[in-house]
Amino acid sequence: MPPTAGARTGTASVPRVGTLATFARVYVSDLEPALGLFTDAGAPEPRLRFSHASGLELALVGDVLVLAGPEEVLAGFRETQVTSVVDDLDVALDRARGLGAEVLRGPAAQETGRNATVRMPFGAVVEYVEWSAEVRARLGV
């Protein structure tokens, strides 16, 4: 029998991560005009809007997370390529570390729950988010 991926990577004892959603990220200077363009192009209205401690304003539009703010603030977030919402942030981080990922930020409390950002060994930068019970209930997740 061939080994499992977990056995090959040293994560066999870490439970699998439940991924609830994955979002592409779009970076803009001004949220309102960007949201107008998204909805004019046929995207749904934002289902979640919130602020980040850095001063960014964020909106979830379909499968896209729009991050808005001044370039000097956005610069610190631009290398993050995708946001993955997981059911357990601690398990996601344990699994990522077992795969050789480097934790760049977090875990930290956010308006929507908790998050952390990791650089995977193959170079991708991923933000993991564990939504609070309130946000999950509001979004029906």
Summary of the structure (lengths in Angstrom):
residues: 141
radius of gyration: 16.2
end to end distance: 36.4
largest distance: 55.2
contacts: 392
relative contact order: 0.19
helix: 26%
strand: 37%
